Amino acid sequence: MKYQRNFYEIISNDEIFQRIQKEKDSIGYYKLPYQDTSHIKDYVKKVSTRYIFVVGIGGSSLGVEAIYNFLNPVYSNLKEIIFLDSTDPFILSHKIKNFQFEDSHFIFISKSGNTIETISLMKVVNSFITIDKINSTIITSKGSDLHQFAKRKKINTFFIPDNVGGRFSVFSASGLIPLAMANIDIDKILAGARDCCDNFFSNDEYRNDILSKARFIVENKKRFNTNVIFAYSSLFEFFLKWYIQLWAESLGKKNINGTRQGLNPVGLIGPTDQHSYLQLIMDGVRDKTITFIKIESSNLTTDFNKFDAETFSNLEWREVSEKNFHYILNFQANSTIKSIEAEKDIPYDVITVNEINEFCISKLMFSYQLLVSAIGQFLQINTYDQPGVEAGKINLKKILNTQ
């Protein structure tokens, strides 16, 4: 009699690491940090327009938006990227009304090549300016409908590898081309991701930090099924949106035993959400783990700390006049962390981003991709598919065809 093990169990960190090493042979995002970018840099030199439009949704745009919006307030030389990522007519009208399309380059991104939102938005753009090989770039999979369209129109096309899912594609052409067009150093982007990947596969301490966090989350998923990132800077707004998609779409699955798995992701911005969600964390049900993210030093100089202290001498927080706002922001983060620590029953950790630059944001993002892969292995699920999303697409097509 032959027995086959197909039940769920928590397996060792070493075995999880061996599975991830094996996974590298078939899952393409692990290889992206090591690619040659010379062809991308040569191509984007030919694009001299003032504006860059990224037309895509979900994994096709969120990663780009996370990096761009992290850097844009600090880097003065970036071109403006406009993200068309919604068919909401009110938002769409607001974004494109009275826009100078003649001084714009359009990047249409859809791995499948038939994403309804992307194709619909292409048609909208084409109603204002004819899409052609001069003003457009297409990023998709080889052989897709969008690829065939590009060949007919002779539009330059770049490809997302078949074994790289959309939510893991920020370090592929879908992320690197728009970022390079906006004057962001994509070699530094890949260097940060590469540093994270190298450390994970060669540094026991770094690897064990990620695997231990993944293990804790999985072993305690019934008690702590909500995973909160509390990021202390609005620069992380779109990183949080990217994290929520990566986490939810990767980990909301059935495992090998058919048991439904799911870890609820929540993204918060400090100090804004100290005035709302923090109350739930402190005094509500103990069902959350918290990851604090803060920026150690800021290369953004301001004069906001030059106050007339005497005028406001009768008000609280006189200390503000003596401190710059970045210091105050981190002081608020540290105060909240201290409050959480004092509760003694709220699991938390702290990630410190050293600088506001390409290297640091890409290292953070790649570390979260690795964390999600590790959690997926612990849960014994397919981290890289999205059958629930695909079912919705199929139903949408049926509904539209019957109208």
Buried (B, 14 or more C-beta within 10 A) or exposed (E): EEEEEEEBEEBEBEEBBEBBEEBBEEBBBBBBBEBEBEEBBEBBEEBEBEBBBBBBBBBBBBBBBBBBBBBBEBBEEBBEBBBBBBBEEEEBEEBBEEBEBEEBBBBBBBBBBBBBBBBEBBEBBEEEBEBEEEBBBBBBBEEBBBBEBBEEBEBBBBBBBEBBBBBBBBBBBBBBBBBBBBEBBBBBBBBBBBBBBEBBBEEEEBBBBBBEBBBBBBEEBEEBBBBBBBBBBBBBBBBBBBBBBBBBBBBBBBBEEEEEBBBBBBBBBBBEBBEEBBEBBEEEEEEBBBBBBBBEEBEBEEEEBEEEEEEEEEEEEEEBBEEBEBEBBBBBBBEBBEBBEEEEEBBBBBEEBEBBBBBBBBBBBBBBBBBBBBBBBBBBBBBBEBEEEEEEBEEEEEEEEEE
